Amino acid sequence: MPHAVLLRALMELPQGPSFSAVREALTMLVGACQWPSAIEKEWFLQAIRPVVEMFLDESSTTIAQRDLLEAKTCTFEKGTYGHELRATAEGDMEIDASDCVALSLDDEELLGDRVRRIECFVSNASPLVLWYWDKEHPVIAGALEGQLIRITKLAKRTTLNRMVSALHVLCEPPRRAKKKEGNIKERLQVQHAPSEGLKTILLPFPLTHKDRFALSKKVPDEKLLKGDEPTPTAELNFSQTRALNASTVRTVTLVQGPPGTGKTTTCVQVLRRWVMMMPAKRRKTTSILATSGSNIAVDNLVEGLVAMGINAVRLGRPEIMRPEVSRCVVENVAMRNMGVASFKDVPEKAKRKAIQEAMEEAQVICCTVVTAGSALLKDFRFPLVLVDEASQVTEPATLISICRGCQQLAPSPDLAQAELLTADRGDVSGWDASWELRALAKGTGL
């Protein structure tokens, strides 16, 4: 079975059924595809199961709560593009861009007849614009005829799709760079896969003592950093200095320690050193991605970088960031570069170009691990990736940021937290270990 079919099935999972109802089908789908080896096949299956289960649990909860919410209704007209519906009246629909919604005819029960319901993607919240896939669906036909349509929010698919794409590009068999992707826009490009050396560390391949020794000395597949190592701007202890030095020559450098031991300070110094040692020709394109699972941690990285004069650009929703980093938000940077106070009167094409240029000119892009899968970054590759507070993020979520062409990785976990997840499970280099413990067991640099 083509991998495009597997991806489409995972990204278009129906909302509502329990995980037990799809578990067997999931195993059959994965088993029907060809994989480089049994290792990739089994690991993908084990990694994708909790991702699917999490999404189905969230979707079931959302649907179960629908009757507690006031029903929203609206009429639509044909949008600007094909497969697009545009609301005919403004109103507070309490719907955000990237939400998923169910449309049904107002006189039909939402779950009474699944044929009478269609899921759509919210491409714009105000005015409300929806994308649909089945133009022959009776609800779409009714909407285009001006019938009153009921709108119900469903679980978002954004995180699911980004996790699926990252897990798949890490495990899939060789693929031609120009091969058609089966019209799956979320599928990552070939060049977004991590380097082969990094794959060896991330996946649970069985290793001999000789293999572990070789990995302990592993350098990136491509030498990314050149020149003399700059002196740190902060006073570091022996272990922090060791981690900083390793980050310039190792494929993976674990900056690990419990809270309060200066991991974030070390992470900022690692990012600064990467920027300072980047060859001049590479500085013309953004090559460094700094991420974490929490917005607070990302803001801390941004503040530390800006304090050292580094051009850091922050991606994400401004309302959940600290005011201190607002100047670094990509939209604000783009508006300053254009000399405007707002994008209100700026054409969409010019706005997108300004945002793209702001990201390209940045020395470091900062965002959460999930935001790293944003369409804004679809044409970017980040050979250098840092993940702060890595042990507080699930492995599939972390892989979203790694599967952006990473060749050199510096995660900063608290391994004591990771060990709680793998206690009494035996060999931590295998299936049940966190990826940080697998990397440690394989001898990667600390």
N, C-alpha and C positions, 0 to 999 in steps of 0.2 A: 504494500500500500504506500502511495506517495506520502512524504512527510507533510506536504501542504494540506492533505486531507486530515491528518492527525491534528495539526495546528488549528485548522478551521473548526474541527469538532470540539476542541478544548476551549477555544475562544467564544464559541457560540453555545456553550452549555445552557440547557433550559433552566430558568429560575424557578425554584420551588421544590423539586424532588430531593429526597434525602440522599446522603452519600452512599448508603448501603444499596440504594436502587441503581446507582451508576458504577459502583466499584468494579463489578465483573466486566462491564462494557469497557471501562477504562483500561483494565488489564489486557483485554482482547485488542483494543486499538493500538496500544503500545507494542504488543507482541506481533502485530501484523506489519510493522515497519522494520526495515533493515537498519542495523546499528553497527558502528565500527567494531564493537565487541560486546560480549555479555555484560561486561562491567558498566558500560554506558547505558545499556538498555535497563539493567536492574536499578542503577542509581537514578535514572530519569523517572522510572516508575515510582520508586520510593519517595523521591523528592516532590513529584507532582501530586501525589495523593493528598497530603495535608493542605496543599494549595487549593485543590478542588473542593475538599471538605470545608475549608474555611469559607469559600465563596458560596457554596450551597447552604451552609448554615446561616450566613448573612442574608441570602436571598429569601430563605424560608421565614426568617424573622421579619424581614421587611414586608413580605406578603401577608403574614399573619397579623401585622399591625395596621393594615390598610384600612380596616373598618373603623379604627379609632381616629382616623383623620377625616377631615371634611373633604368630600369629593370635589375635584376640580374639573371643570368642563370648559370647552373652548371650541371654536370653529376655525378651520384652516383653509388655506388656499395653496395653490401650487407655488413652490419656491423658485428661486432664481435658477437653480441647477436641477438636473434630473434627480429623482429619489430624494427630494427635499420638500418639506411642508413648512409653511410659515403661518403663524397665528395671525388672525385677522384683527385682533383687538389686544391692546396692552392691558396688563393686569399683573398683580402679584401672584405668580403661580408657585412661589417658593421652590423653584427649580433652578439649578446651577448648570453652567456649561460642563460637559463631560458626564452628566447624569444619564442614567438609563430610565426610560419610562415605558409603561404599558399603555397602549391606546385601545379603547374599546368603544363601540357604539353606546351612547348614553343609556339606551334601554336594554342593554345586555349585561348579564352578570360577568364580572371580571374573570372569574375562574370557572364559571358554569360551563363554558364551551371554549376550549383553547383555540379553536379555529377562529373565534370572534375576537381574539386578542392578538396584538402584534407589538413586539418590543422595538423601540426606536432609540436613537442616540441623540442627545441634546448637543448640537453644535454651537448654539448661541442662546443665551438666556433672555436677553432683552434687546430686540424683539425675540420672541421664542421661535427658534428654528430647529426642526427635527430632521434627522436622516433616517430613511427606512430602506429596507433591502428587497422586500417583496412587493412589487408594484401591482400584482394581481390580487393582493389580499383584500378581502371584502371591507375591512375597516378603512384601508387606504382609499378604496373606491368611494366609500361613504364620506370620508373627509373631503375628498376632492369635489364631491357633489354638494358640499356645504352642510352636511349633517352635524349635529352636536356630538362632540367626541369627549369621552371621559379620559382623564389623564391620571395615572397613578405612578408614583416613583417606585423604582426597583433598585436592587443593589447595583452599585457601580461595577463596571468590568475593567476599569483602568488598571488597577493593581494586579488583578488576575492576568490580564493580557500581557503586562510587562514581565511578570514572573514567568509565565509560560514561555515567552520569547527568549528570555535569558537562559532558562534551564535548557531549552531546546538547542540554542546555538552553541552551548557548551558541549552537548552530547551528540549532535547530529553527525552523520557521515559526511565526507568531503562533498562540497557543493560548488558548482561553477559560479563565479562571481556575477556573471550576467544572466544566469538562469532565471526564467520567470518565476515569481514567487506565488503563483496561483491566486493573484489578486488579493493577497493578505497583506494589507499595508502595515500591520503591526509586526510582521516578520522582520527580524534583524538582518542586516546585510552580512555577507560573509566576513568582511573586514572588521565587524564588531566582535567576533569571537576572540577570546583571550589567546595569548600566545601558547604554543604547544608546551613550553616549559611550565607555564602557569597552570595549564590543564592537568599536567602530571601531578602537581601539588594539590589542586583542588579536588580532583576525583579520587576515589578510594582504590587506586591501583595497588596491588600487593607489591611490597618492596623488600629486597634483600638488604643486609647490612651495607653491602657495597653501594647499592642504589641510594640508601639514606646518606652515606658519606658524600656521594656525588652531589646530591641535592643540597647538602649543607654548604657546599661551595658554589652553588648554582648562581650564575650571573644571567641577566636578561638575554633573551635571544638576540636582541639588537641593542648595542650600546647607545643609550639615550642621552647620557649626561657626560660632559667633557669638561676639562679644565680643572683648576685648583679648587679644593673645597673651601668655601668661605667660612670665616670664623663665626660661631653663633652669636646672636645679639643678646642672648640671655645666658645666665650662668647655669650650666648643666652639671649634674653629678656624673659619676662614672658610667652607670647603666644607661642614662639618657644619652650621653655622648656616644656610647657604643651603638645604641639603636640608630642615632643620627648618621653615624659613619656607615653602618650597614645598609641604610636606606638608599645609598647612591650606587651600590654594587650588587645587591641581592635581588632576586626575582620577588621574594616575599620577605618582608621584615616585620615581625610582630612587635609592636610597641605596647607591651602588656604590663599590667599592674593593677592593683586595687584602686578605688577612688581616692583622690587626694595625693597621688604620687607624681603628679606632673605630666600625665600622658598628653593632655591637650597642649601644654607648653612645648613638649617635644614634637608633637604633630605640626604645630605652626613652624617650628624650626626646620622640620623635614621639608615642608612645602616651600619655605624660603630658599633652602639649599637647592631644591629641584629647579626653582625659577632661576637662581643665580648661575647654575651649571648647565642650563639649557643652551645648546649651540645657537648662534645668531640666526641661522636659517630657520630653526624650529620656533624661535620666538615670534615669528610672523603669524603663526597659527596657534590656537589654544590647544595645549597638550596635557594640561593638568586638571584633574577633577578631584575636589575635596567634598566628601559626603559624610553623613551620619544618619542615624534613624530618627533623630529628634531635631526640631527646628532650633531649639535652644543651643544644642551642640554646634549646629552649623553656624549660627550667629556668633558663637564664641570664636570659631575659626576665622570668620570674616573680620571680626574686630581685631584679632591678633595680626592678621595679614595686613590690614589697612594701616595699623599702627607702625608697621615696618616699611610703609611706602609701596606695598605691592598692589597692583591693580587687580582686585578681586571683585567678581560680579556675582550677585546673589540671584538665584532663580527661586520662584515660588510665589505664594500669595502674600502680598505686603501686609495684610491685616493680621497675620499671625507671626510677624517678625518684630523684633525689638526696634524702636524708633532710631536707635543709634546706627543701624545698618541700612536705613531707608535710602541713603544716597547711593548705595551699592546695588540696589534692586535693578535688574536689567532694564525694565521699562523706564525708570527714572534716569538711568545712565543714557539711554537712547534719546530721551527727550532733551536732556542737557546738550547732547551732541548736535541735535537738530535745532537747538535754540528756541524750543517751544515749552510752554508751561503745562500743556495737556495734549493728548492724542485725539481730542474730541473732533478737531477739524482736519486731522491728517488722514489722507487716503490710506486704506488698508494696506495696499502694496508698499507704500513708502514707510509705513509703520513697521511692517515685517522686515524690510530691508534695514531699517535703523536698529532694530533689536538684534538682527543677525550680525551686523557690524560691531555692535557693542560686545557681543559674546566673542567674536573673532579677535577683538583687540584686547580681551582680558588675558591676564597672565595665569589666573586661576579661576575656574568656574566652581561655585559653591552651591550645594543644594542637598536635599534629603536623598536617600538611596532610591526611593520610588520616583521622585521627580527626575532622577537621572535618565529615566526611560521616556521622558517627554519628547513629543514630536519636535520641539524646538531644537533638540540635540541630534536629530536623526542623521544629519550629515557630518557630525563631529566624531572623531576618534580620540580617545584619551589613553595614550600609552602609560601614563603615570596616574595612579589612583590611590587616594588615601581614604580610609573609612574609620572615622572616630567612633568610639563607643560601639565597636563592632559586635561585641557579645550581647548587646541589647536589641539586635536586629535579627530577624529570621534569615536563614541561609538563602532562600530564594529571593528575598528582598535585597540582600547584600549583592547577590549576583547581578541584579539590574545595573548597578554601577560598574561592576567588574566587566560585564559583557558590553563594553563600549570600546573594545580594542585594547584592553589593558595588557601591558607587558611587564610592568613593575608595580607591585602592590605593597602598601604599608597600612595594614589594619591595626587598630588600637583597641584590643579587647581586654576585659577583666577575665582571665582564664578561670578564676574561681567560680564565676557565674557559669561559664561554659561547662565546667566539670560537674556542676549540679545536674546538668541535662544529660550527662553520660555516665553517671556513677553506676558501678556494678554492671557495666555493659561489655567489659572485656577490652579487646584491642581497640584503642582510640584512633587507630589509623584507618578503620574500616567504616562499615555502613552507618553505625549508630552514633558516631562521633560528630561533634560540630566541626565545621571546616577549619576553625582555628586550631582545634586539637589535632586534627589530621595533619595540618601544616606543621605543627610543633613536633608531632611524632615522626614526621619525615625529615626532620633535621633542618628546617628553614631557619634563617637568621633571626636572632632576637635583638 
